[in-house]
Amino acid sequence: MKKNIVIVVSAMNMGGAQRVASILCNYWSENGHDVTLISTFTGDKKSHFYINEDVNRKYLTNSPFFFKNTLFNQVWKLINLRKVLKNQNPDIVISFLATVNVATAISTIGIKSPLIICERTWPPFASLSKHFLWAYKFLFKSVDTIVVQTEKSKSWLLENFSSNDVTVIPNPVLHPLPTENKQSVCPSSVITNNKKHILASGRMHKFKQFDLLIKAFSKIKDKFPDWNLIILGDGEEKVKLEQLLYELDINNRVYFPGSVGNISEWYEAADLFVLSSVVEGFPNVLLEAMSYGLACISFDCDTGPRDMIHDGFNGILINPEEKEIGLLNAMDKIISNKKIRTTMASNSITVREKYSVRNIMQKWDDIIER
């Protein structure tokens, strides 16, 4: 049955939640539903991900009167979000990420459209103030379903938000990945045929712990002179990381190509993928790397990687307390043994079916048809 679906996000910049939002928009619009995508962010309106032309795009604006007043603009956008939602009269509203979830829950008070909020972090609502947890419990009582990515997140929510229905829906993986609306950077700009490459990708933030990865690689680089390290992405830690390369004198072995729109080509050209994050929700980059048949190494975060990697079968999970030495030992093991690397790479591909758009969207369809 045809549905009128509204999806609310902050902005369609690079990120796991944004990729999932784009997949939902495109899948449902292609299957005959009316889909509207509302962006609450008032800055750059370019989408990092492809969105079908059939999707109705709407953008909230700042107040024309007190545009420099943050509080006034937030109230202004809440009023406008409510106005848009009332005008759309949707059969269902879906919002992504904690602050947008709060704004959407406030904006739908008194509106009969069922609301689904999607929480992506661990622990859930970690970006919201703990002092107001009681307020969020009260506010989210009107939410029909909270969607999370892992069973551990579901358990936490059932313990802390016991009155809510919680459903686990992992991220889907697209294979092959489409080229994103971003500048493509050819892997051959840094990848050469006579070298093998460790690949990492993500926002250059302290939680990604790229510094640990760089330090670990610096200690095995001489043992494996035919291997280099590539880290895709940009962020606030980039300058510090560049300085670290010069301090360790490995700037000719580690490369920062920036954010790329053709990441699939980088997965295809790499020989090993490493996720060095201290915390994750459900990391898309790891899922994508596995779908492209890469042996993978990851810290065993509280949530995310352990749902994809079966230690020793399709990758290696590291105790987070082992930090740099754990990364070093895991890379040494996989690089040293081509048979292990090849077997793990072959086993990784099974995620294509388990997390296929077809399988994951069936779970989403079940929710909107309730």
TIGUGU-49827 format. One line per 8 residues: their letters; for each residue x, y, z of C-alpha. Coordinates in steps of 0.02 Angstrom, whole numbers, always signed. Example, Ala and Ser with C-alpha at 12.3 -4.5 7.8 and 13.67 -1.06 7.14 Angstrom:
! TIGUGU-49827
as	+615:-225:+390 | +684:-53:+357 $
This chain:
! TIGUGU-49827
mkkniviv	+0:+0:+0 | +66:+171:-50 | +133:+274:+96 | +174:+457:+122 | +342:+449:+212 | +440:+593:+286 | +623:+570:+335 | +709:+703:+442 $
vsamnmgg	+899:+721:+449 | +1020:+860:+495 | +1115:+868:+329 | +1158:+743:+194 | +1345:+755:+223 | +1460:+605:+238 | +1406:+485:+375 | +1328:+316:+409 $
aqrvasil	+1157:+386:+457 | +1154:+493:+301 | +1195:+345:+189 | +1054:+244:+268 | +935:+392:+246 | +981:+401:+62 | +951:+214:+40 | +780:+227:+123 $
cnywseng	+732:+377:+15 | +786:+295:-147 | +715:+123:-110 | +543:+184:-56 | +528:+313:-196 | +574:+178:-323 | +440:+67:-248 | +299:+191:-272 $
hdvtlist	+293:+280:-104 | +289:+469:-86 | +449:+518:+4 | +500:+686:+76 | +673:+719:+146 | +687:+865:+268 | +859:+935:+312 | +868:+1037:+472 $
ftgdkksh	+1043:+1104:+438 | +1042:+1278:+363 | +1215:+1276:+284 | +1277:+1181:+131 | +1131:+1099:+42 | +1236:+984:-66 | +1207:+799:-37 | +1357:+684:-17 $
fyinedvn	+1245:+540:-72 | +1136:+520:-225 | +951:+555:-196 | +819:+509:-327 | +736:+655:-414 | +567:+587:-359 | +611:+624:-178 | +538:+790:-119 $
rkyltnsp	+679:+891:-38 | +642:+1022:+95 | +765:+1129:+194 | +735:+1224:+355 | +798:+1403:+367 | +860:+1517:+504 | +754:+1662:+563 | +768:+1815:+448 $
fffkntlf	+752:+1926:+601 | +877:+1861:+729 | +985:+1749:+619 | +1136:+1764:+736 | +1039:+1710:+890 | +1062:+1522:+908 | +919:+1493:+1030 | +797:+1596:+927 $
nqvwklin	+847:+1503:+768 | +820:+1335:+852 | +644:+1386:+904 | +613:+1456:+730 | +665:+1292:+649 | +557:+1191:+770 | +406:+1295:+720 | +447:+1274:+535 $
lrkvlknq	+478:+1088:+553 | +308:+1068:+634 | +229:+1172:+495 | +308:+1065:+359 | +256:+904:+446 | +76:+964:+463 | +71:+1016:+280 | +142:+849:+223 $
npdivisf	+19:+751:+331 | +130:+596:+322 | +81:+417:+357 | +245:+398:+450 | +390:+508:+507 | +568:+440:+526 | +709:+542:+603 | +896:+509:+620 $
latvnvat	+1022:+558:+755 | +992:+614:+934 | +969:+803:+920 | +859:+786:+765 | +760:+651:+856 | +726:+771:+999 | +676:+911:+879 | +561:+795:+780 $
aistigik	+480:+724:+937 | +441:+901:+996 | +378:+953:+824 | +258:+804:+811 | +172:+832:+979 | -14:+827:+941 | +16:+764:+764 | -57:+591:+734 $
spliicer	+78:+531:+614 | +175:+385:+692 | +356:+433:+734 | +507:+319:+719 | +673:+383:+786 | +839:+304:+738 | +980:+304:+865 | +1153:+265:+798 $
twppfasl	+1275:+292:+941 | +1336:+191:+1090 | +1274:+208:+1220 | +1110:+272:+1145 | +1084:+460:+1159 | +1265:+482:+1215 | +1269:+654:+1133 | +1126:+715:+1242 $
skhflway	+1148:+781:+1419 | +1129:+644:+1550 | +1052:+774:+1668 | +898:+780:+1557 | +876:+593:+1533 | +711:+603:+1627 | +650:+735:+1504 | +696:+628:+1354 $
kflfksvd	+605:+479:+1430 | +449:+586:+1446 | +468:+661:+1273 | +500:+494:+1186 | +346:+411:+1264 | +250:+468:+1111 | +377:+385:+994 | +305:+229:+912 $
tivvqtek	+471:+140:+881 | +655:+169:+918 | +766:+87:+787 | +942:+36:+838 | +1078:-61:+750 | +1129:-192:+878 | +1053:-305:+1012 | +1164:-223:+1144 $
skswllen	+1090:-52:+1105 | +916:-129:+1114 | +953:-202:+1287 | +1013:-33:+1349 | +857:+54:+1285 | +738:-76:+1356 | +821:-50:+1525 | +820:+140:+1518 $
fssndvtv	+668:+175:+1406 | +561:+27:+1456 | +398:+102:+1390 | +461:+108:+1210 | +455:-20:+1071 | +635:-52:+1012 | +679:-136:+847 | +852:-189:+786 $
ipnpvlhp	+888:-149:+603 | +1071:-154:+551 | +1138:-44:+412 | +1119:-113:+236 | +1268:-122:+121 | +1263:-73:-62 | +1372:-176:-178 | +1437:-111:-291 $
lptenkqs	+1442:+59:-208 | +1383:+205:-314 | +1500:+351:-345 | +1454:+487:-222 | +1425:+672:-257 | +1602:+715:-213 | +1766:+734:-303 | +1839:+569:-358 $
vcpssvit	+2022:+538:-321 | +2106:+403:-423 | +2189:+269:-314 | +2336:+265:-434 | +2382:+439:-368 | +2460:+350:-218 | +2442:+163:-253 | +2574:+78:-359 $
nnkkhila	+2579:-98:-426 | +2737:-146:-332 | +2661:-106:-161 | +2523:-176:-52 | +2410:-63:+50 | +2324:-54:+217 | +2167:+54:+204 | +2075:+150:+340 $
sgrmhkfk	+1935:+276:+319 | +1833:+396:+424 | +1821:+570:+495 | +1987:+621:+570 | +1923:+631:+748 | +2007:+574:+909 | +1880:+432:+929 | +1945:+355:+767 $
qfdllika	+2119:+336:+845 | +2213:+354:+681 | +2363:+407:+785 | +2372:+232:+860 | +2361:+156:+687 | +2501:+266:+621 | +2613:+228:+771 | +2580:+41:+755 $
fskikdkf	+2620:+45:+569 | +2780:+143:+601 | +2844:-2:+706 | +2818:-134:+570 | +2855:-30:+415 | +3036:-89:+405 | +2983:-271:+422 | +2861:-248:+278 $
pdwnliil	+2942:-123:+159 | +2820:-166:+19 | +2667:-110:+121 | +2599:+67:+139 | +2457:+143:+240 | +2316:+249:+167 | +2190:+344:+274 | +2041:+418:+184 $
gdgeekvk	+1943:+564:+257 | +1963:+737:+331 | +1932:+817:+499 | +1994:+916:+646 | +2136:+796:+687 | +2215:+801:+513 | +2349:+931:+553 | +2403:+836:+708 $
leqllyel	+2410:+674:+610 | +2514:+755:+474 | +2635:+817:+606 | +2645:+641:+677 | +2699:+574:+508 | +2848:+691:+505 | +2892:+655:+687 | +2897:+470:+648 $
dinnrvyf	+2979:+500:+479 | +2850:+396:+385 | +2771:+530:+275 | +2832:+432:+123 | +2738:+275:+181 | +2573:+347:+244 | +2452:+444:+132 | +2301:+556:+163 $
pgsvgnis	+2206:+573:-2 | +2061:+662:+87 | +1876:+624:+67 | +1840:+533:-94 | +1679:+502:-189 | +1740:+341:-269 | +1782:+241:-112 | +1737:+78:-199 $
ewyeaadl	+1893:+95:-307 | +1999:+113:-150 | +1924:-44:-73 | +1962:-137:-235 | +2142:-76:-237 | +2179:-112:-52 | +2243:-274:+26 | +2190:-251:+208 $
fvlssvve	+2067:-140:+301 | +2089:-77:+480 | +1959:+5:+592 | +2049:+83:+740 | +1900:+170:+824 | +1877:+165:+1012 | +1688:+177:+993 | +1568:+141:+850 $
gfpnvlle	+1382:+117:+822 | +1378:+8:+667 | +1523:+61:+555 | +1475:+69:+371 | +1656:+78:+314 | +1694:-91:+394 | +1539:-169:+317 | +1583:-96:+147 $
amsyglac	+1764:-155:+156 | +1706:-331:+197 | +1581:-329:+54 | +1728:-292:-62 | +1820:-446:-1 | +1950:-368:+114 | +2023:-453:+266 | +1983:-336:+410 $
isfdcdtg	+2053:-288:+579 | +1952:-194:+709 | +1950:-152:+892 | +1811:-250:+978 | +1705:-97:+1022 | +1553:-116:+1134 | +1443:-118:+979 | +1465:-135:+792 $
prdmihdg	+1618:-231:+732 | +1578:-390:+830 | +1413:-401:+735 | +1510:-415:+572 | +1679:-493:+613 | +1690:-670:+677 | +1864:-668:+752 | +1983:-778:+654 $
fngilinp	+1855:-818:+518 | +1833:-658:+418 | +1946:-541:+516 | +2026:-504:+683 | +1947:-420:+834 | +2068:-335:+954 | +2040:-304:+1139 | +2028:-113:+1148 $
eekeigll	+2141:-113:+1301 | +2284:-179:+1193 | +2284:-14:+1096 | +2438:+11:+986 | +2517:-158:+1023 | +2354:-246:+977 | +2349:-160:+808 | +2532:-198:+779 $
namdkiis	+2513:-384:+817 | +2355:-403:+713 | +2431:-316:+561 | +2590:-418:+579 | +2489:-580:+582 | +2386:-544:+427 | +2525:-463:+325 | +2646:-605:+365 $
nkkirttm	+2527:-743:+312 | +2453:-728:+139 | +2348:-885:+163 | +2261:-813:+317 | +2236:-648:+227 | +2161:-731:+74 | +2046:-845:+175 | +1981:-702:+282 $
asnsitvr	+1953:-596:+127 | +1853:-737:+46 | +1747:-760:+203 | +1712:-573:+218 | +1606:-569:+60 | +1462:-661:+148 | +1406:-493:+222 | +1343:-444:+49 $
ekysvrni	+1193:-558:+68 | +1165:-544:+256 | +1161:-353:+250 | +1094:-333:+73 | +973:-190:+39 | +840:-320:-1 | +856:-406:+168 | +873:-249:+273 $
mqkwddii	+734:-154:+183 | +616:-298:+220 | +637:-255:+404 | +599:-71:+367 | +448:-119:+262 | +383:-222:+408 | +388:-67:+518 | +300:+53:+400 $
er	+165:-77:+364 | +120:-101:+547 $
